Amino acid sequence: EVEQHAGKAVYDVEVVKGAQVFDVKISPDQGTVIASTEDRNDHDDHDQQD
């Protein structure tokens, strides 16, 4: 989904690696990762509505 980060539009995606879930923000212009944080509140079912 597209969100605002530091006043700019970014793609916000969820990446699952084993039991870990990460929120990753990606620049839509360059495709580079702007930020990545572990989502400790999303270890339950990894559904699309998180």
mmCIF file of the N, C-alpha and C atoms, coordinates in Angstrom:
data_MODEL
# 
_entry.id   MODEL 
# 
loop_
_atom_site.group_PDB 
_atom_site.id 
_atom_site.type_symbol 
_atom_site.label_atom_id 
_atom_site.label_alt_id 
_atom_site.label_comp_id 
_atom_site.label_asym_id 
_atom_site.label_entity_id 
_atom_site.label_seq_id 
_atom_site.pdbx_PDB_ins_code 
_atom_site.Cartn_x 
_atom_site.Cartn_y 
_atom_site.Cartn_z 
_atom_site.occupancy 
_atom_site.B_iso_or_equiv 
_atom_site.pdbx_formal_charge 
_atom_site.auth_seq_id 
_atom_site.auth_comp_id 
_atom_site.auth_asym_id 
_atom_site.auth_atom_id 
_atom_site.pdbx_PDB_model_num 
ATOM 1   N N  . GLU A 1 1  ? 0.836  -1.166  0.000  1.00 0.00 ? 1  GLU A N  1 
ATOM 2   C CA . GLU A 1 1  ? 0.000  0.000   0.000  1.00 0.00 ? 1  GLU A CA 1 
ATOM 3   C C  . GLU A 1 1  ? 0.886  1.234   0.000  1.00 0.00 ? 1  GLU A C  1 
ATOM 4   N N  . VAL A 1 2  ? 0.356  2.337   -0.481 1.00 0.00 ? 2  VAL A N  1 
ATOM 5   C CA . VAL A 1 2  ? 1.114  3.586   -0.540 1.00 0.00 ? 2  VAL A CA 1 
ATOM 6   C C  . VAL A 1 2  ? 0.809  4.404   0.710  1.00 0.00 ? 2  VAL A C  1 
ATOM 7   N N  . GLU A 1 3  ? 1.865  4.895   1.358  1.00 0.00 ? 3  GLU A N  1 
ATOM 8   C CA . GLU A 1 3  ? 1.737  5.720   2.562  1.00 0.00 ? 3  GLU A CA 1 
ATOM 9   C C  . GLU A 1 3  ? 2.663  6.917   2.450  1.00 0.00 ? 3  GLU A C  1 
ATOM 10  N N  . GLN A 1 4  ? 2.575  7.807   3.423  1.00 0.00 ? 4  GLN A N  1 
ATOM 11  C CA . GLN A 1 4  ? 3.462  8.966   3.507  1.00 0.00 ? 4  GLN A CA 1 
ATOM 12  C C  . GLN A 1 4  ? 4.560  8.687   4.535  1.00 0.00 ? 4  GLN A C  1 
ATOM 13  N N  . HIS A 1 5  ? 5.805  8.992   4.179  1.00 0.00 ? 5  HIS A N  1 
ATOM 14  C CA . HIS A 1 5  ? 6.945  8.842   5.088  1.00 0.00 ? 5  HIS A CA 1 
ATOM 15  C C  . HIS A 1 5  ? 7.840  10.050  4.869  1.00 0.00 ? 5  HIS A C  1 
ATOM 16  N N  . ALA A 1 6  ? 8.010  10.853  5.902  1.00 0.00 ? 6  ALA A N  1 
ATOM 17  C CA . ALA A 1 6  ? 8.821  12.077  5.808  1.00 0.00 ? 6  ALA A CA 1 
ATOM 18  C C  . ALA A 1 6  ? 8.319  12.978  4.687  1.00 0.00 ? 6  ALA A C  1 
ATOM 19  N N  . GLY A 1 7  ? 6.997  13.029  4.520  1.00 0.00 ? 7  GLY A N  1 
ATOM 20  C CA . GLY A 1 7  ? 6.392  13.914  3.530  1.00 0.00 ? 7  GLY A CA 1 
ATOM 21  C C  . GLY A 1 7  ? 6.418  13.407  2.103  1.00 0.00 ? 7  GLY A C  1 
ATOM 22  N N  . LYS A 1 8  ? 6.846  12.168  1.880  1.00 0.00 ? 8  LYS A N  1 
ATOM 23  C CA . LYS A 1 8  ? 6.912  11.611  0.528  1.00 0.00 ? 8  LYS A CA 1 
ATOM 24  C C  . LYS A 1 8  ? 6.130  10.307  0.466  1.00 0.00 ? 8  LYS A C  1 
ATOM 25  N N  . ALA A 1 9  ? 5.593  10.009  -0.705 1.00 0.00 ? 9  ALA A N  1 
ATOM 26  C CA . ALA A 1 9  ? 4.877  8.750   -0.904 1.00 0.00 ? 9  ALA A CA 1 
ATOM 27  C C  . ALA A 1 9  ? 5.873  7.595   -0.915 1.00 0.00 ? 9  ALA A C  1 
ATOM 28  N N  . VAL A 1 10 ? 5.532  6.510   -0.225 1.00 0.00 ? 10 VAL A N  1 
ATOM 29  C CA . VAL A 1 10 ? 6.359  5.303   -0.201 1.00 0.00 ? 10 VAL A CA 1 
ATOM 30  C C  . VAL A 1 10 ? 5.450  4.083   -0.258 1.00 0.00 ? 10 VAL A C  1 
ATOM 31  N N  . TYR A 1 11 ? 5.992  2.984   -0.755 1.00 0.00 ? 11 TYR A N  1 
ATOM 32  C CA . TYR A 1 11 ? 5.285  1.709   -0.668 1.00 0.00 ? 11 TYR A CA 1 
ATOM 33  C C  . TYR A 1 11 ? 5.564  1.122   0.703  1.00 0.00 ? 11 TYR A C  1 
ATOM 34  N N  . ASP A 1 12 ? 4.521  0.653   1.373  1.00 0.00 ? 12 ASP A N  1 
ATOM 35  C CA . ASP A 1 12 ? 4.669  0.011   2.675  1.00 0.00 ? 12 ASP A CA 1 
ATOM 36  C C  . ASP A 1 12 ? 4.310  -1.457  2.490  1.00 0.00 ? 12 ASP A C  1 
ATOM 37  N N  . VAL A 1 13 ? 5.298  -2.327  2.635  1.00 0.00 ? 13 VAL A N  1 
ATOM 38  C CA . VAL A 1 13 ? 5.068  -3.758  2.443  1.00 0.00 ? 13 VAL A CA 1 
ATOM 39  C C  . VAL A 1 13 ? 5.419  -4.514  3.715  1.00 0.00 ? 13 VAL A C  1 
ATOM 40  N N  . GLU A 1 14 ? 4.850  -5.682  3.849  1.00 0.00 ? 14 GLU A N  1 
ATOM 41  C CA . GLU A 1 14 ? 5.103  -6.550  4.995  1.00 0.00 ? 14 GLU A CA 1 
ATOM 42  C C  . GLU A 1 14 ? 5.886  -7.760  4.498  1.00 0.00 ? 14 GLU A C  1 
ATOM 43  N N  . VAL A 1 15 ? 7.012  -8.034  5.137  1.00 0.00 ? 15 VAL A N  1 
ATOM 44  C CA . VAL A 1 15 ? 7.868  -9.154  4.759  1.00 0.00 ? 15 VAL A CA 1 
ATOM 45  C C  . VAL A 1 15 ? 7.902  -10.136 5.922  1.00 0.00 ? 15 VAL A C  1 
ATOM 46  N N  . VAL A 1 16 ? 7.666  -11.410 5.620  1.00 0.00 ? 16 VAL A N  1 
ATOM 47  C CA . VAL A 1 16 ? 7.670  -12.451 6.644  1.00 0.00 ? 16 VAL A CA 1 
ATOM 48  C C  . VAL A 1 16 ? 8.892  -13.333 6.419  1.00 0.00 ? 16 VAL A C  1 
ATOM 49  N N  . LYS A 1 17 ? 9.683  -13.508 7.485  1.00 0.00 ? 17 LYS A N  1 
ATOM 50  C CA . LYS A 1 17 ? 10.855 -14.384 7.436  1.00 0.00 ? 17 LYS A CA 1 
ATOM 51  C C  . LYS A 1 17 ? 10.786 -15.284 8.655  1.00 0.00 ? 17 LYS A C  1 
ATOM 52  N N  . GLY A 1 18 ? 10.361 -16.513 8.449  1.00 0.00 ? 18 GLY A N  1 
ATOM 53  C CA . GLY A 1 18 ? 10.186 -17.429 9.571  1.00 0.00 ? 18 GLY A CA 1 
ATOM 54  C C  . GLY A 1 18 ? 9.112  -16.910 10.498 1.00 0.00 ? 18 GLY A C  1 
ATOM 55  N N  . ALA A 1 19 ? 9.463  -16.710 11.762 1.00 0.00 ? 19 ALA A N  1 
ATOM 56  C CA . ALA A 1 19 ? 8.512  -16.198 12.748 1.00 0.00 ? 19 ALA A CA 1 
ATOM 57  C C  . ALA A 1 19 ? 8.572  -14.680 12.867 1.00 0.00 ? 19 ALA A C  1 
ATOM 58  N N  . GLN A 1 20 ? 9.434  -14.031 12.086 1.00 0.00 ? 20 GLN A N  1 
ATOM 59  C CA . GLN A 1 20 ? 9.575  -12.578 12.154 1.00 0.00 ? 20 GLN A CA 1 
ATOM 60  C C  . GLN A 1 20 ? 8.767  -11.907 11.052 1.00 0.00 ? 20 GLN A C  1 
ATOM 61  N N  . VAL A 1 21 ? 8.224  -10.733 11.381 1.00 0.00 ? 21 VAL A N  1 
ATOM 62  C CA . VAL A 1 21 ? 7.477  -9.927  10.421 1.00 0.00 ? 21 VAL A CA 1 
ATOM 63  C C  . VAL A 1 21 ? 8.110  -8.541  10.409 1.00 0.00 ? 21 VAL A C  1 
ATOM 64  N N  . PHE A 1 22 ? 8.369  -8.010  9.212  1.00 0.00 ? 22 PHE A N  1 
ATOM 65  C CA . PHE A 1 22 ? 8.992  -6.701  9.075  1.00 0.00 ? 22 PHE A CA 1 
ATOM 66  C C  . PHE A 1 22 ? 8.098  -5.787  8.258  1.00 0.00 ? 22 PHE A C  1 
ATOM 67  N N  . ASP A 1 23 ? 8.020  -4.520  8.668  1.00 0.00 ? 23 ASP A N  1 
ATOM 68  C CA . ASP A 1 23 ? 7.394  -3.482  7.869  1.00 0.00 ? 23 ASP A CA 1 
ATOM 69  C C  . ASP A 1 23 ? 8.517  -2.804  7.104  1.00 0.00 ? 23 ASP A C  1 
ATOM 70  N N  . VAL A 1 24 ? 8.415  -2.792  5.776  1.00 0.00 ? 24 VAL A N  1 
ATOM 71  C CA . VAL A 1 24 ? 9.465  -2.238  4.938  1.00 0.00 ? 24 VAL A CA 1 
ATOM 72  C C  . VAL A 1 24 ? 8.878  -1.108  4.101  1.00 0.00 ? 24 VAL A C  1 
ATOM 73  N N  . LYS A 1 25 ? 9.556  0.040   4.098  1.00 0.00 ? 25 LYS A N  1 
ATOM 74  C CA . LYS A 1 25 ? 9.139  1.180   3.295  1.00 0.00 ? 25 LYS A CA 1 
ATOM 75  C C  . LYS A 1 25 ? 10.084 1.287   2.104  1.00 0.00 ? 25 LYS A C  1 
ATOM 76  N N  . ILE A 1 26 ? 9.506  1.388   0.896  1.00 0.00 ? 26 ILE A N  1 
ATOM 77  C CA . ILE A 1 26 ? 10.277 1.373   -0.342 1.00 0.00 ? 26 ILE A CA 1 
ATOM 78  C C  . ILE A 1 26 ? 9.966  2.619   -1.157 1.00 0.00 ? 26 ILE A C  1 
ATOM 79  N N  . SER A 1 27 ? 10.999 3.233   -1.713 1.00 0.00 ? 27 SER A N  1 
ATOM 80  C CA . SER A 1 27 ? 10.836 4.396   -2.576 1.00 0.00 ? 27 SER A CA 1 
ATOM 81  C C  . SER A 1 27 ? 10.191 3.958   -3.884 1.00 0.00 ? 27 SER A C  1 
ATOM 82  N N  . PRO A 1 28 ? 9.053  4.555   -4.269 1.00 0.00 ? 28 PRO A N  1 
ATOM 83  C CA . PRO A 1 28 ? 8.424  4.162   -5.529 1.00 0.00 ? 28 PRO A CA 1 
ATOM 84  C C  . PRO A 1 28 ? 9.217  4.630   -6.747 1.00 0.00 ? 28 PRO A C  1 
ATOM 85  N N  . ASP A 1 29 ? 10.037 5.663   -6.588 1.00 0.00 ? 29 ASP A N  1 
ATOM 86  C CA . ASP A 1 29 ? 10.813 6.190   -7.710 1.00 0.00 ? 29 ASP A CA 1 
ATOM 87  C C  . ASP A 1 29 ? 12.041 5.346   -8.023 1.00 0.00 ? 29 ASP A C  1 
ATOM 88  N N  . GLN A 1 30 ? 12.765 4.941   -6.979 1.00 0.00 ? 30 GLN A N  1 
ATOM 89  C CA . GLN A 1 30 ? 14.027 4.241   -7.182 1.00 0.00 ? 30 GLN A CA 1 
ATOM 90  C C  . GLN A 1 30 ? 13.987 2.772   -6.795 1.00 0.00 ? 30 GLN A C  1 
ATOM 91  N N  . GLY A 1 31 ? 12.954 2.352   -6.075 1.00 0.00 ? 31 GLY A N  1 
ATOM 92  C CA . GLY A 1 31 ? 12.852 0.961   -5.657 1.00 0.00 ? 31 GLY A CA 1 
ATOM 93  C C  . GLY A 1 31 ? 13.796 0.590   -4.532 1.00 0.00 ? 31 GLY A C  1 
ATOM 94  N N  . THR A 1 32 ? 14.328 1.577   -3.844 1.00 0.00 ? 32 THR A N  1 
ATOM 95  C CA . THR A 1 32 ? 15.256 1.314   -2.747 1.00 0.00 ? 32 THR A CA 1 
ATOM 96  C C  . THR A 1 32 ? 14.516 1.266   -1.414 1.00 0.00 ? 32 THR A C  1 
ATOM 97  N N  . VAL A 1 33 ? 15.082 0.518   -0.469 1.00 0.00 ? 33 VAL A N  1 
ATOM 98  C CA . VAL A 1 33 ? 14.500 0.422   0.868  1.00 0.00 ? 33 VAL A CA 1 
ATOM 99  C C  . VAL A 1 33 ? 14.842 1.692   1.637  1.00 0.00 ? 33 VAL A C  1 
ATOM 100 N N  . ILE A 1 34 ? 13.809 2.350   2.155  1.00 0.00 ? 34 ILE A N  1 
ATOM 101 C CA . ILE A 1 34 ? 13.985 3.576   2.929  1.00 0.00 ? 34 ILE A CA 1 
ATOM 102 C C  . ILE A 1 34 ? 14.082 3.253   4.413  1.00 0.00 ? 34 ILE A C  1 
ATOM 103 N N  . ALA A 1 35 ? 13.259 2.307   4.870  1.00 0.00 ? 35 ALA A N  1 
ATOM 104 C CA . ALA A 1 35 ? 13.246 1.937   6.287  1.00 0.00 ? 35 ALA A CA 1 
ATOM 105 C C  . ALA A 1 35 ? 12.749 0.509   6.419  1.00 0.00 ? 35 ALA A C  1 
ATOM 106 N N  . SER A 1 36 ? 13.210 -0.162  7.464  1.00 0.00 ? 36 SER A N  1 
ATOM 107 C CA . SER A 1 36 ? 12.766 -1.519  7.754  1.00 0.00 ? 36 SER A CA 1 
ATOM 108 C C  . SER A 1 36 ? 12.756 -1.700  9.264  1.00 0.00 ? 36 SER A C  1 
ATOM 109 N N  . THR A 1 37 ? 11.603 -2.103  9.802  1.00 0.00 ? 37 THR A N  1 
ATOM 110 C CA . THR A 1 37 ? 11.489 -2.327  11.240 1.00 0.00 ? 37 THR A CA 1 
ATOM 111 C C  . THR A 1 37 ? 10.744 -3.627  11.492 1.00 0.00 ? 37 THR A C  1 
ATOM 112 N N  . GLU A 1 38 ? 11.121 -4.304  12.563 1.00 0.00 ? 38 GLU A N  1 
ATOM 113 C CA . GLU A 1 38 ? 10.410 -5.529  12.927 1.00 0.00 ? 38 GLU A CA 1 
ATOM 114 C C  . GLU A 1 38 ? 9.067  -5.154  13.525 1.00 0.00 ? 38 GLU A C  1 
ATOM 115 N N  . ASP A 1 39 ? 8.017  -5.801  13.048 1.00 0.00 ? 39 ASP A N  1 
ATOM 116 C CA . ASP A 1 39 ? 6.660  -5.566  13.545 1.00 0.00 ? 39 ASP A CA 1 
ATOM 117 C C  . ASP A 1 39 ? 6.369  -6.604  14.615 1.00 0.00 ? 39 ASP A C  1 
ATOM 118 N N  . ARG A 1 40 ? 6.639  -6.270  15.854 1.00 0.00 ? 40 ARG A N  1 
ATOM 119 C CA . ARG A 1 40 ? 6.463  -7.213  16.962 1.00 0.00 ? 40 ARG A CA 1 
ATOM 120 C C  . ARG A 1 40 ? 4.996  -7.436  17.309 1.00 0.00 ? 40 ARG A C  1 
ATOM 121 N N  . ASN A 1 41 ? 4.096  -6.622  16.783 1.00 0.00 ? 41 ASN A N  1 
ATOM 122 C CA . ASN A 1 41 ? 2.663  -6.770  17.052 1.00 0.00 ? 41 ASN A CA 1 
ATOM 123 C C  . ASN A 1 41 ? 1.978  -7.675  16.044 1.00 0.00 ? 41 ASN A C  1 
ATOM 124 N N  . ASP A 1 42 ? 2.710  -8.218  15.079 1.00 0.00 ? 42 ASP A N  1 
ATOM 125 C CA . ASP A 1 42 ? 2.094  -8.969  13.990 1.00 0.00 ? 42 ASP A CA 1 
ATOM 126 C C  . ASP A 1 42 ? 2.693  -10.365 13.865 1.00 0.00 ? 42 ASP A C  1 
ATOM 127 N N  . HIS A 1 43 ? 2.717  -11.108 14.945 1.00 0.00 ? 43 HIS A N  1 
ATOM 128 C CA . HIS A 1 43 ? 3.262  -12.465 14.912 1.00 0.00 ? 43 HIS A CA 1 
ATOM 129 C C  . HIS A 1 43 ? 2.159  -13.513 14.912 1.00 0.00 ? 43 HIS A C  1 
ATOM 130 N N  . ASP A 1 44 ? 0.921  -13.101 14.671 1.00 0.00 ? 44 ASP A N  1 
ATOM 131 C CA . ASP A 1 44 ? -0.173 -14.053 14.815 1.00 0.00 ? 44 ASP A CA 1 
ATOM 132 C C  . ASP A 1 44 ? -0.479 -14.836 13.548 1.00 0.00 ? 44 ASP A C  1 
ATOM 133 N N  . ASP A 1 45 ? -1.009 -14.190 12.523 1.00 0.00 ? 45 ASP A N  1 
ATOM 134 C CA . ASP A 1 45 ? -1.487 -14.962 11.380 1.00 0.00 ? 45 ASP A CA 1 
ATOM 135 C C  . ASP A 1 45 ? -1.022 -14.431 10.031 1.00 0.00 ? 45 ASP A C  1 
ATOM 136 N N  . HIS A 1 46 ? -0.286 -13.352 9.989  1.00 0.00 ? 46 HIS A N  1 
ATOM 137 C CA . HIS A 1 46 ? 0.262  -12.794 8.759  1.00 0.00 ? 46 HIS A CA 1 
ATOM 138 C C  . HIS A 1 46 ? -0.802 -12.549 7.693  1.00 0.00 ? 46 HIS A C  1 
ATOM 139 N N  . ASP A 1 47 ? -1.985 -12.136 8.095  1.00 0.00 ? 47 ASP A N  1 
ATOM 140 C CA . ASP A 1 47 ? -3.013 -11.909 7.086  1.00 0.00 ? 47 ASP A CA 1 
ATOM 141 C C  . ASP A 1 47 ? -2.812 -10.570 6.397  1.00 0.00 ? 47 ASP A C  1 
ATOM 142 N N  . GLN A 1 48 ? -3.546 -10.364 5.323  1.00 0.00 ? 48 GLN A N  1 
ATOM 143 C CA . GLN A 1 48 ? -3.364 -9.188  4.494  1.00 0.00 ? 48 GLN A CA 1 
ATOM 144 C C  . GLN A 1 48 ? -3.940 -7.926  5.109  1.00 0.00 ? 48 GLN A C  1 
ATOM 145 N N  . GLN A 1 49 ? -4.683 -8.014  6.188  1.00 0.00 ? 49 GLN A N  1 
ATOM 146 C CA . GLN A 1 49 ? -5.296 -6.833  6.771  1.00 0.00 ? 49 GLN A CA 1 
ATOM 147 C C  . GLN A 1 49 ? -4.434 -6.189  7.841  1.00 0.00 ? 49 GLN A C  1 
ATOM 148 N N  . ASP A 1 50 ? -3.225 -6.658  8.089  1.00 0.00 ? 50 ASP A N  1 
ATOM 149 C CA . ASP A 1 50 ? -2.340 -6.076  9.108  1.00 0.00 ? 50 ASP A CA 1 
ATOM 150 C C  . ASP A 1 50 ? -1.654 -4.838  8.566  1.00 0.00 ? 50 ASP A C  1 
# 
